[in-house]
Amino acid sequence: MLEIPPNRWLESDRYDSYIGRWSKLVAKRFIDWLDSAPALRWLDVGCGTGALTAAILDRAEPTAVMGFDSSYAFVNHTRARYIDRRASFEVGQAQALPFRTNFFDMAVSGLVLNFVSDQKAALKEMQRVVKPGGMTALYVWDYAGKMEMLRYFWDSAIAQDPDALPFDEGRRFPICDPDRLRTLFESTGFQDVAVRAIDVTTFFRDFDDYWHPFLGSQGPAPAYAMSLSEERRKSLRFRIKGSLPSNPGGGISLTARAWAVSGRVP
């Protein structure tokens, strides 16, 4: 009996080669959507390898950005990568932010909420540390719908073996849905809640460019792939390859959709 793969990412390089390259594109669109004023103090909860922190620094003209993550490896990686006097990084848990009340103007989070065990507690903490009138916002992958890189993987895995169904992130993370995100924000007390889809194109040079990141063993889908026997993994590879669309030149273009939600702190 296979165990459900762990959610936690531990190695920054593997994350970047697997899905981090696409999260950078979404982060830019997300910051543009927020259309914030300049000279604000930001908190990035679950900063990971720094895609959202970098987008804030590049596009939002912040006074300061605090990157915050539970992984020492990610924080050390991001601290070394982004040498900017406005940026600082700390390790800790989203459900217990070590910052004083009303300290930040903006609290944001990218591709993290579904991995948090107590999502409402994390949102309440983000709300607490933001000044009244400030904003809390986040985005998550549309695992059950248009995050096509993963949908082709899981649809093929389940077709090969229905016992793979409990591993599917679309099933495991029901919060990654626009209506549920809106309800969560409104029930937490945010005002002027808004939800939108952010779509980016993920382009792969060929099938190997698509498939290789799934052999990294970290993250739910790669961990599942590497838990299979060599024979079953080859069978899954063949099935996915046959299902993917391809361009005349051999490349593969897929859509990666994230659901974004924002709310004002009362």
N, C-alpha and C positions, 0 to 999 in steps of 0.2 A: 504494500500500500504506500503510494507516494504521499509525502507531506506537502502541504501548501507551502510554496516557496516564501522565504522571508521578504518583507517589504523594504527593509532598510538597505540603503546604498552605503557602501563602505569605501569604495575606491573612486576617486574623481575621474581618473582617466577612462575607466570603463564606462562610467556614466556618460561622459562627453561623447565617446565614440558610438554609444548605443542610441541615446535619445537627446543628449544635451545639445547637439548641433541644431535640433529643431526647436528646442525650448528657447534658444537665443532669439529666434525669429518671432516667436509668440510674445516674449518679454517686451520687445520693441513696440509691437502693436498695442500691447496692454498699456504701456506708459503713455503712448499717444492718445489712446482712448480716454484715459483719466484726465488729460489736459489740465494738469495742476498748475498752480501759480509757482513762480520761482522762489528761491530762498526759503525753502521749507526743510524741516527736519524729518527724515524718513526712517522707518524700521522695516527691514526685510526679514520676515519670519520664515525659517527654513531656507536660508540663502543658498545652500548646496554649493555648486561650483561657481556661483556668482553671476549667472545670466541676468537675473532681474536687477541685482545691485548694479551691474555694468550699464544696463539700460537706464536706470535712474540717473547715474552719474553722467551719461552721455546726452540724455534727452530732457531731463527735468530741472536742470540747474539747481540742485539742492544745496542747502547750507551744510548738511551732514547726512550721512547714511550709515545706520547701524545694521550690519549683517549678523544674523543670529541663527544658529543651527545646533542640532543635538550631536552632530558628528565632529569629533576633533579633527579627523582626516580632512573633511571638507573645509572646516574653518581654517586650518593651517594652509591648505591649498589656495583658498580664496584670498587669504591675507597676503600670501606671497605673490599672487597673480595681480592683484589690484593695488598698486602703490599710488594712493591718492590721499592727500591730507584730509579730504572730506569723509573718507571711508574708514570704518573700524569694524571689528568682528569679535563676537563672543560665542561661547558654547553654553547651551542650556536647553530647557524644555519649553515648548510653546504654551503648555498649560500653566506655567508659572514664570512669567516674564520678570526678570530682575530689574525692572525700571519703575521709576516713580510714576504716579498717576498724572495724566495730562502732560506728559513730557514730549510726545511727538506730535507732528502735524498730520502725518500719514503713516499708516501701518498696512503693509502689503505682504502677499505671500504667493509664490508661484509653484504650482504642481505639487503641493504638500498636503492640503487639507485631508484628502482621502487616506493618508497614511497616519493621521493623528488619531489616537485612541479615543479621546474625548473632544470632539470637534467643537461643541458648544462652549466648553471651558476655554479652549484656545481662542475662540472668537471674543468671548467676554474679556479675556486678558488683552487682546488687541484693542478692544474698545476702551478698556480702562486706561491704557497708556497713551491714548490719543486725546488731544484737547477737544472740548465741545466745539462742534462745527467742523472738525477735521473729518478725515475719511479713512475707512478701512475697506480694502478691496483685495480680491484674490482671483486666481484662475486654476482650473483643473482640466485634465484631458477628458474629452468626450469618449471614454473607453467603450461604451456600449454602441456608439454610433460612428462618427466620422473621424476617429483617430485610426485611419485606415492601415497604417503600418502594423498596429496591434490587432485590428479586427481580422485582417487576412490570416495572421498567425493563429489566433484563437479559433476562428471558424474552421480552419483546416485541422487544427489539433483535435477539436471536438468531433469533427466528421470522422477522423481516424479512430478516436477513442472517446465515447461519451463520458467516460469517467474523468476526462479533463475539464468538464464543465465547472466544477467548483473552483478551479484555478483561474478562470477567466476574469480579468480585471473589470470587464463590463458587468459581471455578476457580483463580484466581490465589493465593488465600490459604488453603491447606488446613489451616493451623495453627488456623484458627477453628472448631474441632471439639472437643467435650468430651473424647473419648478421647485425642486428640493433645495437648491441653493437659495432661491428667493425666500422660501419658507423659513429656512434656517436663519438667514439674516434678519428677517422681519421678527421672528420669535426671539431673537437675541436683543431686540430693541433698536436696531438701526433704522434710520429714516431715509426717505428718498432712495429706496433700494432700486438698483438697475441691473439688468442681466443682458449679456450679449454674447454672440458667438465670435470667436476669433479664428479664422482659417488661414493656414499657411500651406504652401506646397512643399512636400518633401520629395526631393529628386535623388534617385539612386542610379549610379552609372550602369549597373547591371545587377543580375540577381545576387551575385556574391557580395556586392556592396550592401544589399538589403539583408542578406542572411548572416554574414559574419558577426555583426553585433549581438546576435542571439546566442552566440557561443561563449559569452563572457561569464556566465554563471551567476551574475548579480542582477537583481530585479526579478519580478515575478515571472515574466515570459522567458528570459534567458535561463533562469534557474530551473524552470520546468523543462525546457529543451535539453539541458545538460543532465537532467535526472533520467532521461530515456536511455535505453540501450542504443548502441551504435546503429543497429538495424532499424529500430523504430524511429530514430532521429533522421536517418536517411529517407525513410518512407515519408516522414513529415515534410522534409525538405522538398521532395519530389512533388508532394501534393500542393504545397504552397506555391512552388514555382509554376505549376500548371494553372493556378487560379489568378495569379497577378496579371494586371494589364501591362502592356509594354508599348513604348514609342517605336516608330519606324527605325530609329537609330539604335534601338536596343535598351535604352534607358527606361526607368520606371518612375512615373510621377504619381504620387498619392497625396491625398489631403490629410492634414493633421488639424483637427478642430479642438479648440479649448473653449470651455464655458467660463466667462468672466462675470463677476458680481461685485458690486460696490454699494456702500451705504454710508450715510453721514452719522457721526456720533452726536447724540442729543445733548 
